[in-house]
Amino acid sequence: MKFRKVIPWLLCLVLLLGLTGCSTANESTRDNAVSDGYISKEESSGTGESATNLPTNRKLIQTVYMSVETENLDTVLQQIDDRIAQLGGYIESSNVQNGSAYSGRRYRNASITVRIPAEKLDAFLDRVGEVTNIVSSQKTVEDVTLNYVATESRMKALQAEEARLLELIGKAESLEDLLTLDKRLTEVRTELEKVTSALKLLENQVDYATIYLSISEVKEFTDVTEPETVWERISVGFAESLEGVGMVFEELFVFAVVVLPYLVVLAIIPVTVIVILRIKKRKKGKTTKEEKNP
């Protein structure tokens, strides 16, 4: 009877020891994950921002879209070129337009694509802000870490297979085996070339940030500050409307002056025709009178 009373207590003790062991194992596993960098310290304790402790070796593609204004396009382009050279970047493409020949404003604009080392992107953007008036700016960051790791792993696997195939080709004893191995080697090398190119492209996009920069030459900078009160908004809108009306009349005047020679030429033609018709009519009337009064 005494033994039967002790059994439940023994079972409870065994169960308690099992739970304690599992808890210890879980804590050990979690500590290992933390030490390996998979889980941040704050996340493991349940406090803090985990995003601030993510691994720093992420593969990020940074892209910036900027629209800026300047009063002198040539000066700004030279300043930007100098800064690009200082930071070790380069211009991928450039397009400069010198304005319309039919407009009274010969203001120009330029669109350039700049590649800057990723770690020096902020320095370049700061310089652009110093020499221009920034109208709009947008930055996107794309995390391609998983794609990069998968591509790199695929490249290493293909390199290992290539080395193994070369080894087997050296040991091939029959022509059939040799042809089979050589065919597979060609396939592996073709795929390896594609994967290597894709990896290099990713590395270039990660190492160099891309900036799409649109530069407009203007007479007056755009005010990018938002009006605070209703009356400020009304006054700003009214001033912009008056400026727009003035620009319309100015363009109409310029257009009239430009097309005036064409209008003069077009007016001469009907006037000449009318004069010729009147002269003929007078001659015909004079001839008729002479015939009636011989």
Salt bridges, closest charged atoms under 4 A:
ASP74 OD2 - ARG108 NH2 3.13
GLU92 OE2 - ARG115 NH1 3.42
GLU130 OE1 - ARG127 NH1 3.06
ASP143 OD2 - ARG58 NH2 3.12
GLU161 OE2 - ARG184 NE 2.82
GLU162 OE2 - ARG189 NE 2.85
GLU167 OE2 - ARG164 NH1 3.39
GLU167 OE2 - LYS171 NZ 3.36
GLU187 OE1 - ARG184 NH1 3.19
GLU191 OE2 - ARG154 NH2 2.66
GLU217 OE2 - ARG108 NH2 3.55
GLU250 OE1 - ARG105 NH2 3.19
GLU251 OE2 - ARG105 NH1 3.12
